[in-house]
Amino acid sequence: MKTIEILSGLVALLSESGNEKEIADYIDFWARQHTTHRVTRIGNNVLVHIPGNDRKKCLIFNGHIDTVKIGERNNWQTDPLHLTNKDGKLYGLGTSDMKGAVAAMMEMAANYAAMQPACDLYCMFVVEEETTGDGTNSTLNYLKPHLKMYDKVAAIIGESTKLGAVLGHRGNAFVKVTFHGNGGHASRPPKPTDQSVYKAHSFIASIEKQKESWNKRYTDVTLGGVGIAVTALQAGTGAMNQIPTETTVTLDVRTVPAFHAKFQQKIEGWVKAYGGEAKILYPCPAGFCSPDENIAKVVMNLAKQTEVQVTQGATDQQFFTQAGIPAVICGPGDKAVIHAPNEYIDERLLTICTARYMQIVSDWAA
């Protein structure tokens, strides 16, 4: 079965983060129909084990099966749930992020039903990468006891790199900052300093200065500096003439290792200085694979790449880094088009991805 055909089936299934059961059932059934490998279900995560010639080495391929929301369909020039080929670009929700890589991994698994790989493989199809990261975390925790039998373990994360080798990314967390203030009728408003909206405004105005201060001290030579972005602002009671007593600002904060160690203390101190309360959600550290690791050398060599590359967006690589497993990010998608209407994947890169993954297996095992 060709990768494009597999991708078409995946794109047709709506699998927004948190609602992946249908696509998990599809991959589970597909793997049992097209391979003879052992298929394990961990919640809505699907794990396929492929025994290889060398039973002391194990390579894990990780692909998330969830996507972000479609958003406004009017912004799509094609049906986001129908794979559409236009001039060598395959359009559809999740094509680059990252159903294209998942399709290549599925085709690889099918190919290895007729031939044995050089080493043991696990294809890990996971949920909630776009939100909690629980899919990879729970599946890796399940797998850890099995990995003890191997002398060498490494991983490939199929996020969008145009098949280049990306060795790391910053950590991240979401922070909900709540400000409380006096309410009242809009015709007789409290002093601005007593209103939650004005407190939130002063806090938001401080972001660039705070980020600059932290980056003078904590910028990482490889991963870069701390990033802070406002992703939501909520206030109001529904009445247009009423002053709200509560305003919430949601931040997406990107961290580097030296800063992440002090992350909670730094955030809470900053927020408190502006009269707010901080709730930190899903704090995850940075991911990184040393260029000296064999898996990094293999993927960089196949990509004809000499310089170390990192990405600004967080991935599930962080869970492998925490587990001490060297993992390289390498997938056929294009990060420039992800999380946006009219997402697409380059047909040429998709069609060579399975062969690239199989070459990585052979070269790394050797």
Secondary structure, 3 states (H helix, E strand, C coil): CCHHHHHHHHHCCCCECCCCHHHHHHHHHHHHHHCCCEEEEECCEEEEEECCCEEEEEEEEEEECCECCCCCHHHCCCCCCCCEEECCEEECCCHHHHHHHHHHHHHHHHHCCCCCCCEEEEEEEECCCCCCCHHHHHHHHHHHHHHCCCCEEEEEECCCCCCCCECEECEEEEEEEEEECCCEECCCCCCHHHCHHHHHHHHHHCHHHHHHHHHHHHCECCCECCEEEEEEEEECCCCCCEECCEEEEEEEEEECHHHHCCHHHHHHHHHHHCCEEEEEEEEECCEECCCCCHHHHHHHHHCCCCCCCCECCCCCHHHHHHCCCCEEECCCCCHHHCCCCCCEEEHHHHHHHHHHHHHHHHHHHC
